[in-house]
Every structure is written in C-alpha cells, then in structure tokens.
C-alpha cells in the first residue's frame, strides 16, 4: 500500500507544482517543488493522524490544516489568497 501512496503523493506534488507555476511566475522551479512537497507531506501526515481520532477532533484537525496551509501560502502567493472566505 505504501508504494501506491508514494506514487499518488508524487503525482499530487507534481500537479501542485504545475499549478504554482501558473499562479506565481517568478517562483523558481526548486522553490515551487519544495512548497508543493512540504504542503502535500504536511497535509498527508495530519490526514493520516485524523483517521484515528473521533469526529470532533478530526474536524478540528482539518480546520487547523487549512489555517496552517493558508498561513504558509500567504507570503508566497500574497495576491492570490483571500483569507476572508475561511
């Protein structure tokens, strides 16, 4: 199962990297890839942890994941994130 997850994560990283390339033209390819990798690994780790939690904590983990990622993306994509729609 882990090799399948690794392939899926790799595909998500590549898709996110491509999306970032379209949204933030001045970001170099190494930085884009790193941001995509960190984002996918962070979200994946918290998602795995949330699967063993009760429903209330799981919802809190999802909400916190969104907030952390928005905080991470905001300085990288300052003109592209609208935090008012949280």
C-alpha positions as CSV (number, residue, x, y, z in Angstrom):
1,X,0.0,0.0,0.0
2,X,2.8,2.4,0.8
3,X,4.3,2.4,-2.7
4,X,0.9,3.3,-4.1
5,X,0.5,6.1,-1.6
6,X,4.0,7.3,-2.5
7,X,3.1,7.4,-6.2
8,X,-0.1,9.2,-5.6
9,X,1.7,11.7,-3.3
10,X,4.3,12.2,-6.1
11,X,1.6,12.9,-8.6
12,X,-0.1,15.4,-6.3
13,X,3.2,17.1,-5.7
14,X,3.7,17.4,-9.5
15,X,0.2,18.7,-10.1
16,X,0.6,21.2,-7.3
17,X,4.0,22.3,-8.7
18,X,2.4,22.8,-12.1
19,X,-0.4,24.8,-10.6
20,X,2.1,27.0,-8.7
21,X,4.0,27.6,-12.0
22,X,0.8,29.0,-13.5
23,X,-0.1,31.2,-10.5
24,X,3.4,32.5,-9.5
25,X,5.6,33.0,-12.5
26,X,8.6,34.5,-10.6
27,X,8.9,31.5,-8.3
28,X,11.8,29.3,-9.4
29,X,11.2,25.6,-10.1
30,X,13.1,24.3,-7.0
31,X,11.1,26.6,-4.6
32,X,7.8,25.6,-6.3
33,X,8.6,21.9,-5.9
34,X,9.7,22.3,-2.3
35,X,6.5,24.2,-1.5
36,X,4.4,21.6,-3.2
37,X,6.3,18.8,-1.4
38,X,6.0,20.4,2.1
39,X,2.3,21.1,1.5
40,X,1.5,17.5,0.4
41,X,3.5,15.9,3.2
42,X,2.1,18.1,5.9
43,X,-1.5,17.7,4.8
44,X,-1.0,13.9,4.3
45,X,0.5,13.4,7.8
46,X,-2.3,15.2,9.5
47,X,-4.9,13.4,7.4
48,X,-3.4,10.1,8.5
49,X,-3.4,11.1,12.1
50,X,-7.0,12.3,11.8
51,X,-8.2,8.9,10.7
52,X,-7.6,7.5,14.2
53,X,-9.4,10.3,16.0
54,X,-13.0,10.9,16.9
55,X,-15.2,13.0,14.6
56,X,-14.9,16.2,16.6
57,X,-11.1,16.1,16.7
58,X,-10.9,15.1,13.0
59,X,-12.9,18.2,12.1
60,X,-10.6,20.3,14.2
61,X,-7.5,18.8,12.5
62,X,-8.9,19.5,9.1
63,X,-9.7,23.1,10.0
64,X,-6.2,23.6,11.5
65,X,-4.6,22.1,8.4
66,X,-6.4,24.6,6.3
67,X,-5.3,27.5,8.5
68,X,-1.7,26.4,8.6
69,X,-1.5,26.0,4.8
70,X,-3.1,29.4,4.2
71,X,-0.5,30.9,6.6
72,X,2.2,29.1,4.7
73,X,1.0,30.1,1.2
74,X,0.1,33.7,2.0
75,X,3.7,35.1,1.9
76,X,4.4,33.0,-1.2
77,X,1.3,34.0,-3.1
78,X,0.3,37.3,-1.5
79,X,-2.0,38.4,-4.2
80,X,-3.7,35.1,-4.7
81,X,-5.2,34.1,-1.3
82,X,-8.4,35.6,0.0
83,X,-8.4,34.8,3.7
84,X,-11.9,36.3,4.3
85,X,-13.6,33.1,3.0
86,X,-12.3,30.8,5.7
